[in-house]
Structures are given as C-alpha cells and as structure tokens.
Amino acid sequence: MHKIVISDTSTLILFSKINEFDLLEKVYGQLTTTPEIAEEFGEELPEWIAVQSVKDTKYQKFLETQVDRGEASALALAAELEDVLLLLDDLKARKLASKLMFKTTGTLGIIHKAKEQSIIPKVKPLIEKLLSTNFRISSEVVNEILKLNNE
C-alpha cells in the first residue's frame, strides 16, 4: 500500500454522491488532499482526510496551464512527497500524472480494490450507482471492470 494517497475533487464528489464516502477510508485508511480540492469539494471533510498545502506554488501554477486548479494542486503536492498514489478520474490529468511518473487510480479502480480487499461483495451495484450520476465512462471500460471481477 502507498504511504500517501492524494485525492482529487472528483473522487470525493462521486463517492459522496453515491453514499459510499466511507469506502475511501475503508480502502485507504487516511487520504490527503489540498486546500484547493477541499474548497472545490465544498463540504466539511472527515478527520481521516488531511489537508496539506503545496510548498512550490510556482510549480502548481505551471501545472494549472495544463489541468484544472485542483488537479494541479494534487500533482504539485505529489511531487513534494514520496510513495504517492493519486486518485484522479480526469483523463487529461491522469495522462499528465503518468508523464510525471506518478501512480494513479480512479473511481472504478477504487471500487475494484474494495472488492479485492473483500470490503464489498460486488462491484456492479456501485457501478450502477455511479452510472446514475453524471459520471462518464465507456461501456467497454465498465464491461472490463465487471469481467475483471467475475461479474
């Protein structure tokens, strides 16, 4: 398991929307996020989510030329820490994170990990909840996750 798990806003919002926010704590224990992401989320964060500011704000500003403010802050913070996993759903942000050699996962990856850890019995009910929100994902990816989990 990674020492530090940094979450972007979309992950927090999606798990909140489907009433599975505590799944993040069950899978990762503690999360870290930035003040920018906490502000974007707009709700009070539980004590198991630490809020940490980026020290190199110039680097963050540079990253903001390529991705949104929250994602840029998550990437900039990841650059300052070691053994980090980034929770990102936005494809552009994930591609940039990959170029920067960061490990990433998204909402479906978290759900898959929850099943692997026997925290949830099936992924399909959570995927169905996600699809009832504004979460956009191709049916191919959904089918791949279901197949990966023997569902």
N, C-alpha and C positions, 0 to 999 in steps of 0.2 A: 504494500500500500504506500502511496505517496505521502511524504511528510506534510506537504501543504496542498490543499485543494482550494483553488480560487474559482469562485462562481461569478458568471456574468448575470446581468439582469434577466435575460430571457428564461434561463433555467429556474430562477427563483419565481418568476411570474407564472410559468407553466405549472410548476408543482403546486403553487398556491391555488391556481385556477381549478385544478383537478382534485383539490383537497387531499393532496399527498405530500405536503410540505415536509412532514416529519420523516419521509422516506430518505430525504437527503442526509439527515442526521444519522439514520439507521445504517446507511451505506458508508458514509464517510466520517462519522463522528463529528469533527469540527470542520467548518468551512471558513474561508477568509474571503473578504470582498473589499471593495474600495468605497470611500465616501461618495464618489460619483455614482456607483452602482446602487448603493443604499438609497441615494436620493432618487434615482430613476425608479427603483422598486416602489418607493412611496409609502411603505408600511413599516411599522416597527419590526426590527429584526430580532429573532430569538437570541438568547445568550450564547448558543453554540455557533453563531456566526460572528467572527471577529472582523472588525472594520479597520483596515490598515491603509494609510496614505502612501502614495508613491513619493519617493525622495527625488528622483530625477524627473522633474516636471517638464524639462525641455524634451526629453525622450518621449514622454507621454504626448506632448503637443505635436511632435513629429508623427507619431503613430496615428493621431487624430486626423492627419491628412489622408489616411488610408481606410480607417474604420471609425465607427462612432465613438463618442467620448467614453462611454462605459467600457466598451471592449478595449479601447486604447489604454485605459487605466489598468484593466486586468492584465494586459500584455506587459505593460511597463512594470507593474508590480512583480509579475512572474520573472522578469529579467533581473530583479534585485534579490530574488530568493533562490534557494536550491531545492531540487527534488519536488517539482511542482506539477500538478495536474490541473489543466484549465477546463472548466465546464463552459463550453461555448456551443451555441446552435447555429449561429450565422455562418454561412459557407465562406464568405469573404474573410471573416475573422479567423475561421479555422484554417484556411489556406495560408494566411499570413503567419499564424501561430506555428504551422508546420514548417514554413520557410525559416522561422526563427528557432526551429528545433525544439519546440515545446510539445509536450504530450497533451492531447485533448480528448475529450469525450463530450457527447451531447446528451440531451434528454433521453433518447432511445437507448444509448449506451448505459446510462444510469439505471434505467429500468431493467436492462439485461443483467447488469451487475447485481441488482437487488434479487433477481431470480436465481442467479448463480450462488448467491450467499444464502439462499432459502429464506429471504426476508418476505418475499411474495411468492405465492404458489404458481401464478401465471402472469405472463406479460400482456396477453390480449386484452383483458379488461382495462388496463391502464392505457394501452394504445387507443382503444375505443374512446376513452375519456378525452385523451389528447386530441383525437380527430374531431371531437365535438367543439373544440376551441378553435382559435384562429391559427393553430399550429399547422404549418405546411410541410408536407413530406410526401415523397412519391410512393405510389403503391408498391413499386419494386422494393424500396427500402423497407417498408412495412412487412412485406412478404418475406424478405430476407431475415428480418429480426424474428418473425414468427417461426420460420423454418429453423433458425439457429437455436431456438428454444423448444423445438419439437412440439409446436402448437399449430 
